Amino acid sequence: MLKKNVLRKKEDFYLLYNKGKSVSERCLVLIYKENGLSYNRKAILASKKVGNSVQRNRARRLLRESYRLMENNLKSGYDIILIARKNILNLKCADVKKSIEAATKKANLQKKQQ
């Protein structure tokens, strides 16, 4: 069974790349766009520029776990792509989480704190 909160369709990626907004951070690039749904959909990417398959998988694992830890602090109704940069390989999970928090803050995707 497919998870509903994962981007899979080619059209969705096409719309995000062409109509979405992007924010760059130290170890990642965040591309986002409103999707009109009541939940967020995400995709996590690491290109061959990041390294071999072991390094790309580690980069995706770091991004996935860091996103999971702060997912509840994000506004709903967005499509999000997280793209790993090469220097993510030298970082720990806490550093990647800080980068995602900074990127979402720049993009104004974080919920208001009471």
N, CA and C atoms as a LAMMPS dump frame, in Angstrom:
ITEM: TIMESTEP
0
ITEM: NUMBER OF ATOMS
342
ITEM: BOX BOUNDS ff ff ff
-5.0000000000000000e+02 5.0000000000000000e+02
-5.0000000000000000e+02 5.0000000000000000e+02
-5.0000000000000000e+02 5.0000000000000000e+02
ITEM: ATOMS id mol type element x y z
1 1 1 N 0.841 -1.189 0
2 1 2 C 0 0 0
3 1 3 C 0.882 1.246 0
4 2 1 N 0.559 2.185 -0.865
5 2 2 C 1.35 3.398 -0.991
6 2 3 C 0.995 4.394 0.103
7 3 1 N 1.996 5.114 0.561
8 3 2 C 1.766 6.171 1.544
9 3 3 C 1.268 7.406 0.807
10 4 1 N 0.261 8.064 1.363
11 4 2 C -0.33 9.215 0.682
12 4 3 C 0.527 10.466 0.796
13 5 1 N 1.462 10.494 1.737
14 5 2 C 2.232 11.712 1.952
15 5 3 C 3.588 11.702 1.257
16 6 1 N 3.73 10.882 0.221
17 6 2 C 4.976 10.828 -0.545
18 6 3 C 4.683 11.244 -1.982
19 7 1 N 5.488 12.162 -2.507
20 7 2 C 5.337 12.581 -3.905
21 7 3 C 5.848 11.473 -4.825
22 8 1 N 5.05 11.105 -5.82
23 8 2 C 5.453 10.052 -6.737
24 8 3 C 5.25 10.406 -8.209
25 9 1 N 4.225 11.205 -8.508
26 9 2 C 3.862 11.448 -9.903
27 9 3 C 4.812 12.44 -10.574
28 10 1 N 5.083 12.165 -11.82
29 10 2 C 5.962 13.018 -12.606
30 10 3 C 5.409 14.441 -12.715
31 11 1 N 4.084 14.565 -12.832
32 11 2 C 3.46 15.888 -12.961
33 11 3 C 3.681 16.727 -11.697
34 12 1 N 3.631 16.067 -10.535
35 12 2 C 3.842 16.791 -9.279
36 12 3 C 5.261 17.347 -9.202
37 13 1 N 6.247 16.541 -9.588
38 13 2 C 7.629 17.01 -9.601
39 13 3 C 7.797 18.145 -10.6
40 14 1 N 7.185 18.004 -11.77
41 14 2 C 7.273 19.026 -12.801
42 14 3 C 6.717 20.355 -12.289
43 15 1 N 5.541 20.308 -11.649
44 15 2 C 4.943 21.531 -11.098
45 15 3 C 5.827 22.155 -10.029
46 16 1 N 6.373 21.322 -9.161
47 16 2 C 7.221 21.847 -8.089
48 16 3 C 8.469 22.517 -8.642
49 17 1 N 9.13 21.858 -9.581
50 17 2 C 10.353 22.424 -10.13
51 17 3 C 10.086 23.716 -10.887
52 18 1 N 8.96 23.802 -11.579
53 18 2 C 8.696 24.972 -12.414
54 18 3 C 7.921 26.084 -11.71
55 19 1 N 6.997 25.748 -10.839
56 19 2 C 6.156 26.762 -10.188
57 19 3 C 6.494 26.965 -8.715
58 20 1 N 7.255 26.048 -8.135
59 20 2 C 7.555 26.136 -6.715
60 20 3 C 8.638 27.154 -6.396
61 21 1 N 8.774 27.437 -5.118
62 21 2 C 9.814 28.344 -4.636
63 21 3 C 10.9 27.509 -3.981
64 22 1 N 12.117 28.033 -3.97
65 22 2 C 13.211 27.262 -3.385
66 22 3 C 13.972 28.094 -2.358
67 23 1 N 14.537 27.369 -1.398
68 23 2 C 15.353 27.961 -0.345
69 23 3 C 16.598 27.099 -0.227
70 24 1 N 17.767 27.73 -0.195
71 24 2 C 19.019 26.998 -0.07
72 24 3 C 19.541 27.1 1.354
73 25 1 N 20.117 26.039 1.809
74 25 2 C 20.765 25.986 3.113
75 25 3 C 22.114 25.322 2.93
76 26 1 N 22.846 25.182 4.02
77 26 2 C 24.206 24.668 3.984
78 26 3 C 24.299 23.279 3.353
79 27 1 N 23.401 22.371 3.728
80 27 2 C 23.53 20.994 3.264
81 27 3 C 22.336 20.513 2.449
82 28 1 N 21.398 21.409 2.118
83 28 2 C 20.22 20.969 1.376
84 28 3 C 19.583 22.121 0.634
85 29 1 N 18.699 21.76 -0.297
86 29 2 C 17.858 22.718 -1
87 29 3 C 16.42 22.284 -0.749
88 30 1 N 15.565 23.228 -0.381
89 30 2 C 14.161 22.963 -0.109
90 30 3 C 13.338 23.62 -1.201
91 31 1 N 12.512 22.826 -1.89
92 31 2 C 11.592 23.349 -2.898
93 31 3 C 10.19 23.072 -2.388
94 32 1 N 9.328 24.087 -2.419
95 32 2 C 7.998 23.92 -1.843
96 32 3 C 6.948 24.652 -2.667
97 33 1 N 5.707 24.195 -2.527
98 33 2 C 4.568 24.806 -3.21
99 33 3 C 3.303 24.322 -2.511
100 34 1 N 2.289 25.163 -2.433
101 34 2 C 1.016 24.747 -1.839
102 34 3 C 0.371 23.684 -2.718
103 35 1 N -0.291 22.701 -2.073
104 35 2 C -0.892 21.621 -2.843
105 35 3 C -2.409 21.556 -2.728
106 36 1 N -3.021 22.371 -1.862
107 36 2 C -4.468 22.375 -1.737
108 36 3 C -5.033 21.19 -0.977
109 37 1 N -4.187 20.394 -0.347
110 37 2 C -4.62 19.244 0.446
111 37 3 C -4.505 19.585 1.923
112 38 1 N -4.998 18.705 2.765
113 38 2 C -4.937 18.964 4.206
114 38 3 C -3.673 18.392 4.844
115 39 1 N -2.773 17.861 4.047
116 39 2 C -1.538 17.265 4.558
117 39 3 C -0.379 17.615 3.633
118 40 1 N 0.829 17.441 4.148
119 40 2 C 2.038 17.683 3.356
120 40 3 C 2.431 16.417 2.616
121 41 1 N 2.982 16.615 1.415
122 41 2 C 3.594 15.509 0.679
123 41 3 C 5.065 15.861 0.507
124 42 1 N 5.933 14.851 0.572
125 42 2 C 7.363 15.136 0.503
126 42 3 C 8.064 14.16 -0.418
127 43 1 N 9.229 14.586 -0.885
128 43 2 C 10.154 13.73 -1.615
129 43 3 C 11.555 14.096 -1.15
130 44 1 N 12.398 13.088 -1.012
131 44 2 C 13.765 13.302 -0.552
132 44 3 C 14.701 12.757 -1.614
133 45 1 N 15.595 13.619 -2.112
134 45 2 C 16.45 13.268 -3.242
135 45 3 C 17.919 13.467 -2.907
136 46 1 N 18.749 12.629 -3.517
137 46 2 C 20.198 12.793 -3.458
138 46 3 C 20.737 12.371 -4.821
139 47 1 N 21.332 13.294 -5.559
140 47 2 C 21.812 12.986 -6.902
141 47 3 C 23.17 12.287 -6.84
142 48 1 N 23.638 11.868 -7.979
143 48 2 C 24.933 11.181 -8.043
144 48 3 C 26.095 12.104 -7.701
145 49 1 N 25.859 13.409 -7.686
146 49 2 C 26.895 14.35 -7.28
147 49 3 C 27.251 14.182 -5.808
148 50 1 N 26.304 13.661 -5.021
149 50 2 C 26.538 13.473 -3.588
150 50 3 C 27.581 12.395 -3.346
151 51 1 N 27.571 11.352 -4.145
152 51 2 C 28.553 10.285 -3.978
153 51 3 C 28.029 8.96 -4.488
154 52 1 N 28.658 7.888 -4.021
155 52 2 C 28.217 6.567 -4.456
156 52 3 C 26.91 6.189 -3.757
157 53 1 N 26.405 5.002 -4.025
158 53 2 C 25.083 4.626 -3.522
159 53 3 C 25.023 4.601 -1.999
160 54 1 N 26.091 4.19 -1.346
161 54 2 C 26.117 4.152 0.115
162 54 3 C 25.996 5.571 0.675
163 55 1 N 26.726 6.504 0.1
164 55 2 C 26.69 7.888 0.559
165 55 3 C 25.344 8.543 0.265
166 56 1 N 24.764 8.265 -0.902
167 56 2 C 23.452 8.821 -1.233
168 56 3 C 22.38 8.291 -0.288
169 57 1 N 22.44 7.005 0.024
170 57 2 C 21.463 6.425 0.953
171 57 3 C 21.6 7.03 2.346
172 58 1 N 22.833 7.268 2.792
173 58 2 C 23.037 7.902 4.101
174 58 3 C 22.476 9.319 4.093
175 59 1 N 22.705 10.042 2.999
176 59 2 C 22.182 11.408 2.893
177 59 3 C 20.656 11.401 2.959
178 60 1 N 20.019 10.47 2.255
179 60 2 C 18.557 10.384 2.291
180 60 3 C 18.061 9.996 3.684
181 61 1 N 18.77 9.073 4.343
182 61 2 C 18.375 8.68 5.704
183 61 3 C 18.46 9.863 6.666
184 62 1 N 19.54 10.64 6.554
185 62 2 C 19.686 11.823 7.408
186 62 3 C 18.542 12.816 7.181
187 63 1 N 18.231 13.08 5.919
188 63 2 C 17.151 14.015 5.609
189 63 3 C 15.805 13.482 6.089
190 64 1 N 15.545 12.213 5.861
191 64 2 C 14.27 11.617 6.244
192 64 3 C 14.056 11.679 7.758
193 65 1 N 15.086 11.313 8.517
194 65 2 C 14.969 11.316 9.974
195 65 3 C 14.845 12.737 10.513
196 66 1 N 15.616 13.659 9.983
197 66 2 C 15.544 15.049 10.443
198 66 3 C 14.187 15.657 10.137
199 67 1 N 13.641 15.348 8.965
200 67 2 C 12.309 15.837 8.608
201 67 3 C 11.257 15.23 9.538
202 68 1 N 11.371 13.942 9.832
203 68 2 C 10.422 13.261 10.703
204 68 3 C 10.372 13.898 12.086
205 69 1 N 11.546 14.286 12.603
206 69 2 C 11.622 14.861 13.943
207 69 3 C 10.92 16.221 14.044
208 70 1 N 10.875 16.957 12.948
209 70 2 C 10.277 18.293 13.015
210 70 3 C 9.011 18.426 12.169
211 71 1 N 8.493 17.319 11.696
212 71 2 C 7.309 17.322 10.83
213 71 3 C 6.089 17.961 11.493
214 72 1 N 5.929 17.784 12.801
215 72 2 C 4.767 18.32 13.505
216 72 3 C 4.797 19.84 13.64
217 73 1 N 5.956 20.452 13.413
218 73 2 C 6.088 21.911 13.527
219 73 3 C 5.827 22.633 12.209
220 74 1 N 5.457 21.892 11.156
221 74 2 C 5.264 22.501 9.842
222 74 3 C 3.793 22.742 9.55
223 75 1 N 3.526 23.783 8.762
224 75 2 C 2.169 24.06 8.3
225 75 3 C 1.73 22.93 7.368
226 76 1 N 0.427 22.716 7.258
227 76 2 C -0.117 21.672 6.391
228 76 3 C -0.46 22.229 5.025
229 77 1 N -0.523 21.335 4.031
230 77 2 C -0.976 21.719 2.701
231 77 3 C 0.121 22.117 1.742
232 78 1 N 1.303 21.516 1.879
233 78 2 C 2.423 21.849 0.994
234 78 3 C 3.037 20.59 0.389
235 79 1 N 3.551 20.733 -0.831
236 79 2 C 4.422 19.73 -1.434
237 79 3 C 5.842 20.195 -1.18
238 80 1 N 6.695 19.287 -0.711
239 80 2 C 8.054 19.649 -0.322
240 80 3 C 9.033 18.666 -0.935
241 81 1 N 10.094 19.188 -1.541
242 81 2 C 11.207 18.355 -2.002
243 81 3 C 12.444 18.794 -1.233
244 82 1 N 13.13 17.839 -0.635
245 82 2 C 14.403 18.084 0.047
246 82 3 C 15.499 17.448 -0.798
247 83 1 N 16.447 18.254 -1.245
248 83 2 C 17.542 17.772 -2.092
249 83 3 C 18.843 17.897 -1.32
250 84 1 N 19.542 16.787 -1.184
251 84 2 C 20.798 16.757 -0.432
252 84 3 C 21.93 17.381 -1.245
253 85 1 N 22.81 18.083 -0.55
254 85 2 C 24.043 18.598 -1.146
255 85 3 C 25.202 17.726 -0.698
256 86 1 N 26.323 17.84 -1.384
257 86 2 C 27.459 16.963 -1.131
258 86 3 C 27.991 17.049 0.295
259 87 1 N 27.985 18.232 0.896
260 87 2 C 28.575 18.381 2.229
261 87 3 C 27.698 17.818 3.349
262 88 1 N 26.558 17.221 3.025
263 88 2 C 25.719 16.595 4.049
264 88 3 C 26.395 15.359 4.631
265 89 1 N 27.328 14.781 3.902
266 89 2 C 27.971 13.538 4.338
267 89 3 C 28.83 13.736 5.578
268 90 1 N 29.297 14.958 5.808
269 90 2 C 30.161 15.229 6.962
270 90 3 C 29.385 15.63 8.205
271 91 1 N 28.055 15.681 8.111
272 91 2 C 27.246 16.213 9.208
273 91 3 C 26.538 15.111 9.988
274 92 1 N 26.145 15.447 11.199
275 92 2 C 25.341 14.571 12.046
276 92 3 C 23.864 14.919 11.843
277 93 1 N 23.001 14.072 12.377
278 93 2 C 21.557 14.255 12.234
279 93 3 C 21.098 15.584 12.84
280 94 1 N 21.652 15.975 13.965
281 94 2 C 21.262 17.235 14.618
282 94 3 C 21.599 18.434 13.741
283 95 1 N 22.742 18.385 13.048
284 95 2 C 23.122 19.481 12.152
285 95 3 C 22.17 19.581 10.967
286 96 1 N 21.784 18.427 10.425
287 96 2 C 20.858 18.408 9.294
288 96 3 C 19.495 18.932 9.738
289 97 1 N 19.078 18.577 10.946
290 97 2 C 17.802 19.061 11.477
291 97 3 C 17.826 20.587 11.612
292 98 1 N 18.94 21.137 12.076
293 98 2 C 19.062 22.597 12.175
294 98 3 C 18.957 23.253 10.802
295 99 1 N 19.557 22.627 9.781
296 99 2 C 19.478 23.17 8.426
297 99 3 C 18.05 23.137 7.898
298 100 1 N 17.335 22.036 8.159
299 100 2 C 15.943 21.953 7.709
300 100 3 C 15.098 22.99 8.438
301 101 1 N 15.333 23.164 9.738
302 101 2 C 14.59 24.183 10.495
303 101 3 C 14.856 25.576 9.946
304 102 1 N 16.113 25.869 9.616
305 102 2 C 16.45 27.183 9.062
306 102 3 C 15.788 27.389 7.701
307 103 1 N 15.798 26.343 6.871
308 103 2 C 15.196 26.449 5.543
309 103 3 C 13.686 26.641 5.634
310 104 1 N 13.027 25.9 6.523
311 104 2 C 11.574 26.047 6.656
312 104 3 C 11.208 27.394 7.268
313 105 1 N 12.082 27.917 8.107
314 105 2 C 11.836 29.242 8.677
315 105 3 C 11.946 30.31 7.591
316 106 1 N 12.962 30.189 6.73
317 106 2 C 13.107 31.131 5.61
318 106 3 C 11.9 31.067 4.686
319 107 1 N 11.378 29.842 4.478
320 107 2 C 10.25 29.641 3.578
321 107 3 C 8.912 29.933 4.232
322 108 1 N 8.933 30.262 5.523
323 108 2 C 7.72 30.542 6.292
324 108 3 C 6.775 29.338 6.304
325 109 1 N 7.338 28.156 6.515
326 109 2 C 6.538 26.927 6.568
327 109 3 C 6.311 26.45 7.994
328 110 1 N 6.918 27.102 8.977
329 110 2 C 6.759 26.651 10.351
330 110 3 C 5.483 27.223 10.954
331 111 1 N 4.862 26.419 11.823
332 111 2 C 3.671 26.881 12.531
333 111 3 C 4.076 27.972 13.52
334 112 1 N 3.109 28.816 13.833
335 112 2 C 3.352 29.858 14.831
336 112 3 C 3.481 29.214 16.198
337 113 1 N 4.464 29.664 16.967
338 113 2 C 4.68 29.148 18.324
339 113 3 C 3.858 29.969 19.317
340 114 1 N 3.207 29.298 20.265
341 114 2 C 2.439 29.997 21.286
342 114 3 C 3.322 30.336 22.443
